Amino acid sequence: MKIESQSREGMRRVAERIEGMRVGMLTLRASCADATEELVSRPLTPLLMDNAGCIWFFTSQRTMQPLLGTTGQCANLAFSDEGKATYVSMSGRADLRVDLALQEQLWTAMAKPWFPDGPADPDLALLKFTPERADLWNGPDSTVLRMAAMAASVVASKPLGLGEHEVIDASGTAMPRPSE
């Protein structure tokens, strides 16, 4: 994923955490046949985090349009790197866009199996995820340290040394950490 320079400190921290993560799980609401709703998730490969903090993906218009409609919807985007004990969950808005110039700019041969006609494939669309809140968790990156912290937490009956939790709001500002 290409990450553009972020103007807001909080979004710089988000960018640092997700840099190198090759897959994000996007979760949306879907209507069921019985008029109820359920949550559905799908893996997507991020292509770009623009300077406003929006994350862009290639997707299929045919499969995503029924989920997003014409005006988009609230969504969750999660990234995980268990090896580094880094986890990011963002709530925000997902919208479909067709922008041939940006599709050409972001095009990669890795997308060809899904979109054989290239950036002008009639099924190709861009999914723009605009974050409104990001929860960041960062634990010790050593498995031994994580195990020691877990053992100490069990003995103490409270979390000790398991890592940090930070919340960033839509303006890119750190918020008070929620009680856990």
Protein Blocks (a to p, Z undefined) as FASTA:
>chain_A
ZZdddfbfklmmmmmmmgopabdcdddddddfkopacddddddddfbdcfkopacddddf
klmmmmnomnopadddddddfknopacdddddddddddfklmmmmpcfklmmmmmnojml
mkbccdddddfbdcdddddfbfklmmmmmmmmmmnopaehkbccddddfkopacddddZZ
